[in-house]
Amino acid sequence: MKKKNITLVFVAIVFSIIVGMIIGKSLLKYKEGEPDVVGSFSMNRDENLTVVANRKNISDKEAFVRLLLKMYKENSFHSIKFSTDHGYATSLDMTVYSWKKDIGNGESIMQIEFRPIEYGKDYDIVHNPDKYVLFIDGKEIID
């Protein structure tokens, strides 16, 4: 009888751990307020990202964009790590959505472009940020 009770307790503990791990993984998919990249494609060294803001409102778009650029340069997004084997991006386009669920059924909340002033030069966004122009929703942002 004691062996059955011990076995049942052990099975209950293992089951609880497994359920906790599953729930924990689903909760770690995103942190509210922390932006993340959910899609990426490159053409040559021009990078196009799909970003979720993981927030309802962005009160200061420019500060938010600067955060995204910093996260890209530091390669600190949660879901995607970028390879730099062939160098850094020569231009960066980002389409931003509030939540991941909005990608399929909603419009983006922001378009970001980080473009070189002169095309055809060997600039990249990490080593030569002063050679780039930032656009938010088509409007040039002057430093």
C-alpha positions in Angstrom: 0.0 0.0 0.0 2.8 2.4 0.9 4.5 1.7 -2.4 1.3 2.5 -4.3 1.0 5.8 -2.4 4.7 6.7 -3.1 4.2 5.8 -6.8 1.1 8.0 -7.0 2.9 10.9 -5.3 5.8 10.5 -7.7 3.6 10.4 -10.8 1.7 13.5 -9.5 5.0 15.4 -9.1 6.3 14.4 -12.5 2.9 15.4 -14.1 3.0 18.7 -12.3 6.5 19.5 -13.5 5.6 18.6 -17.1 2.4 20.8 -17.0 4.4 23.6 -15.4 7.0 23.4 -18.2 4.3 23.5 -20.9 2.6 26.5 -19.3 5.9 28.2 -18.7 7.0 27.9 -22.3 3.7 29.3 -23.5 4.1 32.3 -21.2 7.6 32.9 -22.4 6.6 33.4 -26.0 6.5 37.1 -25.5 6.8 39.7 -22.7 4.3 42.5 -22.9 6.1 45.7 -23.8 9.2 43.9 -25.2 9.4 44.1 -29.0 10.4 41.0 -30.9 11.1 40.0 -34.5 8.8 37.2 -35.8 9.9 37.2 -39.4 12.9 38.1 -41.4 14.1 37.9 -45.0 17.2 39.2 -46.7 18.0 40.2 -50.2 21.8 40.5 -50.6 22.5 42.4 -47.3 19.2 44.3 -47.2 17.2 43.1 -44.2 13.4 43.1 -44.0 11.9 42.4 -40.6 8.4 41.8 -39.3 8.3 43.1 -35.7 5.7 42.8 -33.0 5.7 45.6 -30.5 3.9 43.5 -27.8 2.1 46.6 -26.6 -1.2 48.4 -27.4 0.2 51.9 -27.9 3.5 53.4 -28.8 3.5 56.9 -27.4 7.0 57.9 -28.6 7.5 56.3 -32.0 11.0 57.7 -32.4 12.2 56.3 -29.1 10.6 53.0 -29.9 12.4 52.9 -33.3 15.7 53.7 -31.6 15.1 50.8 -29.3 14.5 48.5 -32.3 17.7 49.7 -34.0 19.7 49.1 -30.8 18.2 45.6 -30.4 19.1 44.8 -34.0 22.7 46.1 -33.6 23.1 44.2 -30.3 21.3 41.1 -31.8 19.1 41.0 -28.7 15.7 40.0 -30.0 14.2 37.1 -28.2 13.0 34.9 -31.1 15.6 35.5 -33.7 19.4 35.7 -33.7 20.9 37.2 -36.9 24.0 35.7 -38.5 26.8 38.2 -39.2 28.9 35.8 -41.2 28.5 37.9 -44.3 28.5 41.2 -42.5 25.8 43.5 -41.2 22.8 44.8 -43.1 23.3 47.5 -45.6 19.7 48.7 -45.2 16.9 47.8 -42.8 13.1 47.8 -43.4 10.8 46.9 -40.5 7.0 46.5 -40.5 5.7 46.8 -37.0 2.4 45.3 -35.6 1.0 45.7 -32.1 0.6 41.9 -31.5 1.5 38.8 -33.3 -2.2 38.0 -33.9 -2.5 41.3 -35.9 -0.1 40.2 -38.6 -2.6 38.1 -40.5 -5.7 40.2 -39.9 -4.6 43.7 -39.1 -2.7 46.6 -40.6 0.7 47.4 -39.4 1.1 50.3 -36.9 4.4 51.5 -38.3 6.8 51.3 -41.2 10.5 51.9 -40.5 13.3 52.4 -43.1 17.0 52.8 -42.2 18.6 53.6 -45.6 22.1 54.6 -46.6 22.5 58.2 -47.8 24.6 56.9 -50.8 23.8 53.6 -52.4 26.6 51.4 -53.7 29.0 52.2 -50.9 30.3 49.5 -48.5 28.4 50.9 -45.5 26.6 48.8 -42.9 24.1 49.9 -40.2 26.3 48.9 -37.3 29.7 50.4 -38.2 28.4 53.4 -40.2 25.1 54.6 -38.7 26.0 58.2 -39.5 25.8 57.4 -43.2 22.1 56.4 -42.9 18.8 58.2 -42.9 15.9 57.0 -40.7 12.3 57.1 -42.0 9.2 56.4 -39.8 6.0 56.0 -41.8 7.7 57.6 -44.8 8.8 60.7 -42.9 12.5 61.4 -42.5 13.7 61.7 -39.0 16.5 64.3 -38.5 18.9 63.7 -35.6 
